[in-house]
Amino acid sequence: MRLVPFILITRPVNALVAGGAAVLGYLIATGTFTQSSLILFPIVALITAAGNVLNDYYDAEIDRINRPDRPIPMGEITREGARRYAIILFLAGNILCLFTNVFCLTIAIFNSLLLAGYARYLKRSPWSGNLAVAYLTGSIFLFGGAFVGIDGLVRNFLVFAITLLATMARELLKAAEDVEGDLIGGAVTVPVLLGVKTTGRIAFLFAMLAVVVSLLPIGAWSGSLYLEGILPVDGFILLSVGLSLSCVSGECVRLRNITTFLKAGMFFALVVFTLASIL
């Protein structure tokens, strides 16, 4: 049995980055790093990988047209094999989570169920699908904080909220990039329903809310050094998303690289959060 297709179908870079983000969440919550927190990495990586495999399972027919290079359309993994593989990955991640605490286990089980629901139902639903992705992205930092206990959850709630709001903006803009293809394919997305211009305005609103939350004077986020670091990042994020306000087509959003700029802004914001927690 070839192992490469079973690695590729998990979107390994995506899964590994998610695992690293969980450890970063612990660092943000505590301001320090411990060897025991490394268990968060494989848990999140495995559950994320399971969700990616399940997405390919449900998208098999679509991928035969749009992504024929994926393992299932290429015949390297059967659909049933992918389903069983996803179940094994989900179980492995949640069983490993038994060695953490009840807070982490609760988040892991809930997120596993949500990933399954997203792949089966929510992915094709406007708003709810975008919100599910935004929550799942932000919840990685909640998970990292949860390893400390309830105090860690509280400390990381702002990072969770900021990530959720910024990711929601990015998801809407990513959908705007693909609006022409979605119109042809009959997909129902927010830009298809409301248009690119209105979607850009809504995305900008979510970005503004993320910026407002980032400026709340709570804990590590109240120092002058934090403000000096986060203000230019917030400005960059608003400027990036603001580029979409004059766009009326998906091509405009793509050519201006808005989602790439927003992703960079989110990365720099995480750097500021981490440094504020440590310092």
Secondary structure, 3 states (H helix, E strand, C coil): CCCHHHHHCCCHHHHHHHHHHHHHHHHHHHCCCCHHHHHHHHHHHHHHHHHHHHHHHHCHHHHHHHCCCCCCCCCCCCHHHHHHHHHHHHHHHHHHHHHCCHHHHHHHHHHHHHHHHHHHCHHHCCCHHHHHHHHHHHHHHHHHHHCCCHHHHHHCHHHHHHHHHHHHHHHHHHHHHCHHHHHHHCCCCHHHHHCHHHHHHHHHHHHHHHHHHHCCCCHHHHCHHHHHHHHHHHHHHHHHHHCCCCCCCHHHHHHCCHHHHHHHHHHHHHHHHHHHHHC
